[in-house]
Amino acid sequence: MTAWTFLTHHAHVLLEVAKNQDATVSEIAAGIGISTRSAVSILNDLEVAGYLERERRGRRNHYVLHPELPLRHPSNATHSVDELIRALSDLR
């Protein structure tokens, strides 16, 4: 039986960043169970797509989410990132 999950790594990275906007890439990767290199690639994807911004604070990054943006798949586009975060976390 192959292992699979309902959410992509992109969704998991968004949820990790929502939990801690000052998390290091290593912390994000460890929280999801992916490589640091994969986490960097996903963070880059999310930044290019406008779902987050990186702000440099000293030697670390701070992430600013844009939770008002819609989910990317056409069948989910009527829902926002914030709805995903609220549904799958205890942050708000």
Secondary structure as GFF3:
##gff-version 3
##sequence-region A 1 92
A	DSSP	alpha_helix	9	19	.	.	.	ID=ss1
A	DSSP	alpha_helix	25	32	.	.	.	ID=ss2
A	DSSP	alpha_helix	36	48	.	.	.	ID=ss3
A	DSSP	beta_strand	52	57	.	.	.	ID=ss4
A	DSSP	beta_strand	60	65	.	.	.	ID=ss5
A	DSSP	three_ten_helix	74	76	.	.	.	ID=ss6
A	DSSP	alpha_helix	81	88	.	.	.	ID=ss7
###
